[in-house]
Amino acid sequence: MSSPPTESHHPGAGAAPDTRIKIVIAACMLTIFLAMLDAQIIATALPRIVGDLGDLDLFAWVTTAYIIASSVTTPIYGKLGDLYGRKKVFVVAIVLFLAGSVAAGAAQSMEQLIVFRVFQGIGAGGLFVSVLAIIGELFSPREGAKYFNLFGIVFAAAALAGPAVGGLLTDLLSWHWVFLINLPLGLVVLVLIVGFLHLPPKARRAQIDYPGFISLSLAIVALTLLGSWGGVKYDWISPQTLGLGAVAVVMGVLFVAAERRAAEPVIPLHLFRDSTFSISAAVSFVAGVVFLGAVNFLALYVQVVTGATPTMSGVVLLPMMFGLVASSVVSGRIITQTGRYKWYPVLSMALGIVGALLFSTMDVDTPRAVVIAYMLLFGIAAGLNMQVLTMAAQNTAPRDDIGAVHATVSFSRQLGSTLGISVFASLFYDRLTGELADRVPAGALTGIDQDALSSHEVLDSLAAPVRDAVEQAYVAALNPVFLAAVPVLIVGLALALRMKNLALKTWDHGGHGDHGDAGGEQAREHQPADH
């Protein structure tokens, strides 16, 4: 592995450049694991948290507050990194995340926990985007491809380990430790980043775009609440939902107006004149809607319809994670060798269409082995776009805007996921209510909450004819969800086909870009390392 230009000129006093780079990469991977683990680990602890703290009516805000805070701050961290330097911003994000984690672990009421989750989310918003931007600073797009594909492995490992670790910590210690576990892991990251990450200082004069920050933040809050509440807590045409939509639109318009006037916009609008960036962001949104939004309902099918226990449902979902990791790693290696990336998002959308159509054909008699095969295919489709879109957007973007680029693409996927879950949940629950009324004998579910039907214990308590009717109702309600994903994926496929087939750029040892098909890069000034 050749050293990137930034490191080859700044060997530092403590370690050789290659050694320092390896340590920084390890810290970045641990950060991805930490961020993903935190998102997954709390699910199994929530029942115990509610039991200890009470206020069941507020428990959803434990997750919603975190999502809003992290969503709002993601694009802001990207821009701040462009202005003030990756290391400073990354360290601030880690410190805020750890402080919020410790405070959440010490919470004595549900209200306190929600407030501390906001602080934790503010820090979490800068973790993933900072890692992507640091990789973009250290390596050329082509060399960075080999590291981007490793994220899929770390992502899947944390997703699989999260619920199990959360349950283990809750049972053996207490729910407080699902937050406190972040402290030792985060401190390791903090020490490694402070000691070994050295990047050139930013020569740009920082001018904060306060109108852009405020209007974008309010728009994101409105969109996130709209995605969380629309069709689930409130009807899509209710005053609350329409009001949130109106706020999002107004703030969006004000944001665009602010960005046109700002000297240092949060999201430079000139980026959207680059078709590769625009398409990458749009396809990332589609991927969030389908691969992160619709996939939540696969667990319902596995548990309710096939009768799998929660533990077994996790095993059944493993092939999808395996497909995601395998396709992400293999595509990353091929992209590193060839420097070409266009056809992977195209193949991702195409395979996603096939997978969604196959899911829509599942019924109560579909063998579990067939379901696993469908999930493997869907996982492969998801992995083919996971990091490719980030690489594509970075490849043609100005180096000074690399943080804003990563933040925008990441936020697009996150927003797509939030809205996708909401829309698909609305479709599912509206259909399920009618199907249960039509199929289940009157009075058979008296005293049983509809949401509790996904519980293995509740299903086992039902008489065989009633359980069969419930399973049939779930199948009838789930099929439209997967069919609804098809037109979204078709739009994604059409967009991906319009992406230019450019080569990933490389750097020479002097820091100059390889012009290739994507155009040249400006040389990086060789300044003393920013410690």
N, C-alpha and C positions, 0 to 999 in steps of 0.2 A: 504494500500500500504506500503510495507516494504521499508525502505530507502536503497539505494545502498551503497556499501561499502565505496565509496569515501565520501559520505555525512555523514554517521553515525559516522565517526571519526573526522569530521570537522564541529561541530555545529556552529562555528562562534559566533560573539558577538551580531549581530543585530537581528537575527531571528532564530527560530527553524528550524532544517533541513527540515522537511516536508513542512513547510511554504516556505522556500527558494526554494525548488524544484518546488513547484507549481508556484511560481513567474517566475522561469526560464522557465518552460514549457510554461507559458503564453507568455513570451517574444519570445520564439521559434516559437509559433504559429503565433504571430503577424509578425514575420520576414517572414514566409512563405507567409502570406497574402500580405505583402508589396512587396515581390519579384514578386509574381504572378500578383498582381494588376498593378505593373509597366510595366509588359510585355503586359498587355491587354489594359491599359487605353489610350495609345497613339494613338491607331488605329482611334478612332473617332475624334481626334484632328488634325490629319495630314493634312486634306484639309485646315483647318484654318491656320495651320503653313505655308503651301505653299503659301497661299494667302497673308500672312503678310511678309514672308521672301523672297518669290520668289524662283528662282533656282529649277524649277520643275524637271529638269534632275538629281538633286542631292538628291531628297527627299527619295529615296529608301535606301540611305546610313544612314539615321537616324535610321533605324532598323538594317541594315546589320552591321554597325559599332558596335552597341551594342551587337549583337549576336556574332560577332567575338571576341570582348574583353571578354565577359563572358565565351565563350567556351574555350578560351586560358587559362584563369585564374582558371577555376574550378579544374582541376587536380593539379595545382600548390598550390592552397589554401589547398587542402587536405593533401599534403605532408608537407607544412609549419606548419600545425596544428599538425602533428605527431612530428615535430622537436621542435617547439617552444611553443606548448600549444594551446589549442582551444580558450581560452579566448582572448589572445593577437591577434591572427589572426582574430577572429571574430570581435573584436573591430575595427581593421584596415579596414576590409571589409566594415563595417557599415559607418565608417567615410568617406572612399573614395566614397561610394555610395551616401551619403548625400551631400558631396561636389560637386560631379558630377551633382546631381539633382538640386542643387541651381544654379550652373553655367549654366546648360541647361535651367533652367527657366528664366535666365537673358540674354540668347543669343540674339544677335542683327542681326545675319546673319545665313544663312544655313550652311556655313562653320564652324562658331563657334559652332552651335548646334551639328554638327557631331563630332567635336573634344570633346566636353563636354560629348556627349553620349558614347564615348570611355572610358572616365574616369568613368562614371556611370557604364558601363558594367564591367570594371575592379573590381569595388566594388561588383557588383551584382554576379559575379562569385563565391564569397566566402560566400554568404548568405545561400543558400540552403544546400551546402555541409557541412558548419560549423554546421548548426542545426542538420543534420543527425549524424555527428560525436559526437556532444555534447550529444545527446540522447544515442548514443553508449557508451559514457563514463559514463553516469549517471546510466544506467540501463543494466541489462543482456539482451541478445537477446529476451528471452521469456517475460520478464516484459516490455521491450521496445516495443513489438508488439502492446500493447494497445495504445501507443502514436503514433506509425507510422500510424495506421489506421485513426487517427484524421486528418492527413495531407490531406487525400482525401476530407474531409469536407471543410477545409480551402482553399484548391486548387480550389474546385468547386465554393465556395462562391466568391473568388476573380475573377475567370474566368467569372462568371455571372455579377458581379458588375462592372468590369473594363470598358467595353464599355459605360455603362450607366453613371457611375461616370465621365468618360472622357467627354462625351457629355454635362453633366450638368455643370461641371466646365468650359468648353469652352464657353458655352452659357451664363452662369451667371457671370463669372469673365473674364477669358481669357485663351488661350491655355497654357500660362506660368504656370498656376496652376496645370496642369497635372504632372508637375515635382516638383513644390514646395510643393504639398500635401505630398510628401515623407518625408519632414522635420519634421513635428510634430510627425508622426508615428515612424520615425526612431529615433528621440530623446528619445521617450519613451522606445524603445528597448535598446538603448545605456545605458540609466540610469539603467534599470533593470539588464542588463547583467553585467555592471561594479559593481553594488552594491550587487548582489545576486549570481552570478555564481562563485563558488570556486572549482577548480579542483586541484589535485596534480600536482606539477611541473614536467616537463619532465626531466628525468635523463640522456637522451641520449645526446651525444655531436653532435651539429648541424654541418653537413658538406653539403654545398649546391652543388647540382648536376647541375652546370651551363650548361654543354653540353646537358644534358637531358632536362633542361628547354627550352633552345633555340631551339633545334631540334624538340621537341614536339610542341612548340608554332608555329613554321613555318609550321609544318605538319598540325596543326589544322586550321591555317589561310587558307592554300591551300585547305583543304577539305571543309571548310565552304564556301569559294568563289566558289569552284566547285559545291557544293550543291545549292548555290544561283543562279549561272549563267548558269550551265549546262542544255542545252535543253530549256532554257527560253531566256536568253540574247544572248547566243552563242550556236551554234550547238555542239553536243557531240563530233564531230570529228574536231572541229575548232582548230586552233593553240592555242588559249587562253585556251580552256578546256583541251586539251592534255597537254599543258604546266603545268597547275595547277595539273593535275594528276601525271605528272612526278615529280614535286616538292614534292608532298605529299608522293610518294613512296620513293624517295631518302631520305627525312627527316625522314620518318618512319624507314628506314634501319639504318640511323645514330643514331636515338633514341635508337633502340634496342641495337646497339653496345655500346652506351654510358651507358645504364642501366646495361649491363653486367660487366662494369668496375667500376661503381660508388659505393662508400661506402654506400651512402644513396640515392638510386635511387628514382626518382619522382614516378614511378610506379614499385615497386619491381617485377621483372619477376618471382620470386619464387611463387608469388600468383597464377600464371596461371597453376602451377602444381597441384593446388587444383581444381578438376573438378567442385565443387560447385561454386566457384568463377568464373571460366571460363564460365560455362553454364549460370550463372546469368547475366554476362556482355553481353553474346551473345543474350540471350532472351530479355534483356533490349533493345538492339539495334533493334531487330525485333519489339518489342512493340512500339518503337519510330517511326519506319518506317510506321507502319500500324495505330496504334491507335492515333498517333499525326499527321502523315503525310497525310493519306487518308481522315481523318475526316474533313479536311478543305474543301473538295469538297462537303460535305453534305449540307453546307449552300448554295452553288450554286444551288443544286437541289431544295432545299426548296424554294428559292427565285425565280428562273427562271422558273422552271417546274410547281411547285404547285401554283405559283403566290402570295406567301406570302410576306407581307411587311417586311422590315428589323426588325421592332419590333416584328411582328408575327413570323418571322423565329427564333428569339431568344426564343420565347415561345415554338415553335415546337422542338427546340434542348434541352429544359429543361429535358425531360425524359431521354435523354442520360446521362446528368449530374446526374440525380437522380439515375440511374442505377449504374453509376460509384461510387457515394458516398455510396449507400446502400451495394454494393458488397464489397467495400473496408472496411467498418465498420464491417459488419457481418463476413467477412473472418478474419479480425484482431482479433475480439473477440474469434472466434473459435480457431484460432492459439494460442492465449494467454492461452486458457483452455487446449488444447491438446498438444501444443508444436510441432505440425507437420505442414509442409507447402508445401510439394512437389506437391500435387495434384491441388493446386490453379493455378499455372502457366500453368499446363497441361490443366485444364478446361478453362482457359483464352484463350489459343491458339485455342482450339477446338470450343468454342463458337464464337471466332473471325472468324473462317473459315465459320461457318454457317451464321453469320451476313454478311460477305462480299459477300457470294453467294446470300443471300437474297437481298442485295443492288443492285447486278448486274441484278436482274430481274425487278427492278422498271422502270416504263415508265410513260408517261403523264397521264395515266388513273389510276395509283395506288392511292387508297384513302389515304388521309393524315393520317387517323387513323392507317393504315397499316404501313406507313412510320414511324410513332411515335413508333409503336411496334418494328419495326426493330432497331430503334435507342436505345430503352430501352435495347434490347438484347445486342447490341454492347457496350453500356455503362457498362453493367454488366461484359462483357468480359474484358473491359479495367481496371475496378476496381480490378479485381481479381489478377492482376500482379503489381499493382501500387507500393506498398511498400513491397510486399512479396519478390521480388528479392533482394532488399536491405537488408532485414532481413536475407535471406539465405546466401548472401555473407559475411555479418558481422559475422554470426554464426560460421563459420569455420576459419575465418581469425585471425592471431595474433593480439593481442590488440594494439601492437605498430604501426601497419599498418592500423588502422581503418579508418583514414582520407583518405589514398590512396585508400582504398577499396570503400568507399562511393563515392569518386570523380570519380573513374573509371566507376562504375555502372551508376552514374548520367550522366557522359559524354557520355557513350555508348548510352543512351536513347536520349540525345540531338543531337548527331551526326546522329542517325537513323532518327530522326524527320527532320533534315535539308536535308538529302539526300532523304528521302521519299517524302517530299514536292516537291523537284526538279524533281525527276523521274516521279512522278505522274502528275505534272504540264506539263512536256514535253509530256507525253502520251496524256493528255487531250487536250492541245492546238493544237498539231499536228492533232489529230482526229477532233477537232472542226472546224478547218479551212476548211478541206475537206468536212465535213458534211454541213456546212453553204453554201459552193459553190454548193453542189449538191441539197440542199433542198430549199434554199431561192431563189425566183425569181430574175433574174439579175437586178441589179440597185436598188433593194428595200432597201438596206442598205447603199447606197451611202452617204458619209459624216458622217457615224456613226462608231466610233471606235469599234473594236470587243470586247475590254475589257469593254466597256460601256454597253454592252448588259445585263450584270447582274444587271444594275440599274433598279429599279422599275419604275422610271419616263420614262426612255427610252423605256422599254417594253410596257408601257401603251400608248406611242405615236405611236406604230406600228399598221398597219392595221391587222385585225384579222387573215387573212391567213398567213401573214408574221410572226406574233407572234407565230402562231401554228408551222410554219416551224422552227423557232428559238428554240422553246421548244423541238421539235423532234431532232434537231441537238444536243442540250445539253444532252439529254438522251443518244443518240448514242455515244457521246464522253465520258460521265461519266461511262457508264457500263464497258468499258475496265479497267478503273482505279480500280474499286472494284474487278474485276476478277484478276488483276495483284497482288492484295494484298493476294490472296489465296495461291499461292506457297510460298510466304514469310512466311505466317502463318504456313504452313505445315512444313517448316524448323524449325520454332520456336517450334512447337509441338514435332517434333522429338528430339530436344535438351532438351526440358522440361522433356520428358519421361526418359531421361538419368540422370536426376538429382537424387542424392541419397536421400532417404527418412529418413533424419536425424531429431533428436529432437533438438529443440532450447535449448541452454544451459541456466542454471540459476546460480546465485551466492549465496553462503552462506553469512552470515553476516560478515565473516572475509575477504571477497573479493576473495575467492577461487571459481573456476569454478566447476560446476557439470559435471562430465565426460560424462555421458550419451552416446548417439550414436556418438556425434560429437567430442568426445575427450575432454580432460581436458584443463583448462585454467591455466595460471600461476597466482600465487597470486600477488595482487597489493601491492606494498610497501606503508605503511602508513606514508606518509610524511606530513609536515605541508601544509595547503592549500595554493594554489598560488593565492594571491590576486592581 
